[in-house]
Amino acid sequence: MLNYTITLEVLTPVYIGNGNSISKKDFEIKGNRANIYDPIKLYSIFGNRYEEFLMNPYSLTDYLSRNKANNIEKALKYSVYCGNSNIRKSDGIMEFIKDPYGCPYIPGSSLKGVLRTAILSYKIREKNSYEYKKDPISRGANRIEKELLGDTSNSLFRHIRISDSMPLSADDLILCKKTDVFKNGSPKSLNICREALKTGTEIKFHMTIDETDNVSHKKMLQADYIMNSIREFTRQYQDNYLRKFSTYDGVKYGEEIIYLGGGTGFLTKTVNHAIYGNEALKNIAYYLDGRFKRHNHKKDIALGVSPRAMKCTIVNHKTIEMGICRIRIEQNETV
């Protein structure tokens, strides 16, 4: 058994949702921050007036501007920097996942999924089988993963365990809105606001790798192989997709990066370019067209890029991609 520490440095905002949305009734915009309140404690402060507020269409920002309370800070759960995210008092905020103590964290399963995609993509390119191209996107990767990484009973990833991250702080969060950037560089901001980890946040995980007698798996379970898989996945994603956008500048991030969490885009979660090669554009466009008919993704083929929008956000007046982290894997010394 080998033990490792995985360290992530957040380079662009990372969003891992918990499925909840913070409504306009639960947060207040004050200056460049969004204050998130506990509704039960607000009720204890305002009593029946708070019940009446819940029945009307006003936001909490409006309510607190008209109803002052000296002890309002007792109802404050936490505060998040919103900067120039242009969040409106009527917006909802997609909440970041938190532990029972209210601390943001990243589940180990999220990071494990990133490694699975990178390793599978790398293994597909190593094998370079034309047979893989015959499978449709809807089921091709599942069959190929079983062949190359093993089925449920003997999967490569049965030997890899990754802990949830060490707990983080609400001070590590920032609010950012979803922004689509098109091939010509034109941005389109959408009214989807997310809590995300801000640039510079350091995140640590523990990874344990068990020994195996499977020769192929032994090779893939080495830290060097995992890092080579990550580099190769980053290169192919940049070369086959990102470089088609006029505003893209990936050199500043390097190759030892991963795309983590929600809002990073379809291609960061899939191995379609590794499977289909030069035929990937057409296959991806037709697949997306079938899933999202009103977007008419068949037009992506003429544009030369699919999906047609790069997934970004705006922080400090700069448009940047979502979910980029620098990754480092270090083996722990045995005692």
N, C-alpha and C positions, 0 to 999 in steps of 0.2 A: 504494500500500500504506500502510495506517494502522496504527500501533502503539499499544496501550493497556496500562495496568496495571489489573488487576481486584483489588480488595482485599475480602476477606471478614472480617467480625468475627463470631466465634462467639457467639451469644446463648443457645443451648441446645445440649446435647451432640450432636455430629455423629459418626455411625458410617459408615465405609467399610470393608467387610470384605475380607479376602483369601482367604476360603474355608476358613481353618484355625481350629481350636479348640484352646485351651490346656487340657489335661486336668488333673485333680487331681494327677497325678503330676509336673507341671511347675511348679506355683506353690505358694507358701506364704503363708498369711494371717498377718500379724504386725502387731498393733495395727490402725491404720487404713490399712494398705498391703498390696498383693499383690506379693510378690517373685517374679519370673519367672526361672527358672534354665535353664541350658544342660545338658541331660542328659548329654552327652559329658563335660563338665567335672565333673559330679557323679560320674560313674563313675570319673574319674581320682582323685577324692578318696576315695570310699568303696569302690571296687573291687567284689569279689564280693558284699559286703553290699548294694550298690545293685542288683545283678541280682536278688537275692532279694526286695528291696523291690518291684521291678517286677512280680513274680509274685504278690504278695499284694494284698488289696483296700484297703490303707491309702492315705491321701492323703499328699502330700509334707509337708504341715503336720504330720501325725502323726509321720512319719518323722523330720523334723528336730528335733522336740521331744524325741525319745528318743535321737537319734544326733548328738552335738555334734561340730563340726569347727572348729578355729581359723581355717582358711583358706576357709571357706564362701563368703566374699564374692567369691572368684576365679571362682566358678561363676555369679554373679549376672549376668543379662543386663540387666535393668532393673527398676524398681519403679514401681508405679502406685497412686495414691491411690484408695481404695475408700470412704472416708467412711462414710456410712450406707446403702450400697447393699445391705446385708444379704446379701452374697455368702457362701455356705457353702464350707467347705473341700472339699466333695465336688462342687461345681459345676464346669462347664466355662466357659471364657471365649472368646467369639468375638473373634478377633484383628483389630486394625486393620491396614490395608495399610501396608507399610513398604518402603523402598528397600533395596538390597543392604547398606547400612551400618547398617540397623536403625532408620532415622529414619522416622517417620510422614509421609505426604504424601497429597495428594488428586489423583487422576488428572485431567488436563484433560478427559477424556471424560465424567467425572461432572458437571462444571460445564457442559459443552457440552450435555449432555442436559437439564439444568435450563432453559437458555436456549431450546432447541428447543421444549420443552413450553410455555413462556411465550409465545414468538413465535407458535407455531401457534394457541394458544388465542386470542390477540389478533387474529390474522388471520381466524379463523373468526367472531369477533364482528363484525369490520368487514364481512365479506361477508354474514353473517346470512341464509344460504340455507336454506330449508325442506327442500331436497333432501337436505341432510346428515342430517337426522333419520330418514331412511328406512333408513340403514345400521345394522346391528347393531354393538354395541360391539366384538365380536370382530374386525371387519375395517374398521370405519368410519374410524378415525383414519388408518390407512395409506393408504387411497384419497384422503382429504382432504389429507393431507400432500403427496402427489405432485402434487395439483392446485394447491395454494396455495404450496408451497415448492420444487417441482420434484422430478423423479425422481432416481435415482442419478447420472445423467450430468450433470445441470445443477442439482443441489440448491443451495439458498441456502447450506447449511452447508459446501459445498466451498470457499466463500470465507472461512470463519472457521476460524482455527487457535488453539487454546488450549493452552498448555503445561501440563505437570504443575505442581503448586504448588511453591514453594520448600520445601526439607525442613524439617520441624518436629522437635521433641524429644519423647522419651518423657515428659518433664516436663509436656508439654501434654495428656497423656492422663488420663482418669479412668475408673473402672469404674461402669457404671450398668445397672440391671436394667430389662427391658421392663415397662411398666405400661400396661394398658388402662384408659381412663376412659370411663364410660358417660354417657348423656344427663343422668341425674339427679345426676351428679358422683361416683358411687361408683367407686373405683379397684379394680383387680385386678392385683396384681403376679405376673409369671410367672417361672419359673426359667430365664430367658434373660438371661445377663449379657454385656455388650459392653464392649470398649475403645472409648472415644469421646473426641473432642477436647473439652476443657473450655471453659466460658464464658470469654470474654475473649481467646481465642487469635486472633491475626491471621494470615491466610493470603493470600499473594500469587501471582498468575498473570500471565503475559504473553499478550495476545491480539493476533493479527494479522488484519486484514481486507483482503482483496484487492479491487481495483477490478473492476467488472463493467459490461457494457453493458445488462444487463437493468434496465429502469426500475423495475419493482416491487421487485426485489432491492436496488437502490440505496437505496431508502427504508428497507427493513427492516434494512439493514446499518449504519444510523446508530446511534451510541451512545444518542441520545435515544429512538429508537424501541425499542431493546432495553430501556431502563429503563422506558419507558411500558408495555411488555408485561409486565414483572415486576410493576409496580404494579397493573395491571389483573388479572393472575392472582391476586395476593395478595388483592385486594378480593373477587373472585368466590369464592375459596376460603373466605374468612372469612364472607361474606354467605350463601352457599348451604350451608355445612356447619358451620363452627366455631361460629357464633353460636347454633346449636341446642343446644349443650351449656351447662348451667347454670354450669359453672366457668370458661368461656372468658373471657379478658381479653386481647384482641389489641391494644388501643390502645397498650400500653407498647412494642410492637415497631415500630410504624409500618407503612408500606407498601413501603419499599425493602428488602424482605427476600426471601430464597429459602428453600425447604425442600430440604436437601441430604442425600443419602446414604440408608442403610437405616433402616427403622423409622419413617419419616415418614408412611406411610399411602398407600393406593391412589390417592386423589384428588390427591395432590401430584405424581403421575407421569403423569396422564392429562388429557384435555381433554373429558371427558364432559359437564360442566356447560355448557361453551361450545357443544357440539354439540346437546345435547338440551333445554337450557333447563328449562322447567317439567316436562318428562317425564323428567328425569335421574334422580330418585329411583327411579321404577319400573324404568327400564332398568338402573340400577346394581344394584339389589336382585336382579333376576332374573338378571343376569349373574353376580354373586357366588354366588347360590344354585346356579347350574349348576356353578361351579368348586369350591365348598366346601359340598357338600350337607349334611354333618352339622351345619353351623352354622345352617341354616334361615334364610337371609337374606331370604326373602320376608316374614318378620315385621318387617323393617326398615321396610316401607311404612307399617304402622300406627304405628310409632314416629316416623315423619316424618324419619328420618335413616338413610343407608346409605353406608358401613359404620357399624355401631352403636357402635363404640368408637374414641375418639380416641387416637392413639398417643403415649404419654408415657413419662417416666421420673421418678425421684425423686432430687433432689439437695439436700443440706442440709435434708432434711425438707419440701421443696417439690415438688409435682407440676408438671412442666413438659413442654411438647411436645418432641419430638425434632427435631433437624436445622435449627434456624432460624439463619440468618446474615444480617447486614446486608451489603448489597453496594454497592460504589462502583466506577464505571468512569471512568478518567481517561485522556485522550489524552496520549501522550508527545510531548515536543517533538522536532521533527526537527532533526538536526544539519546 
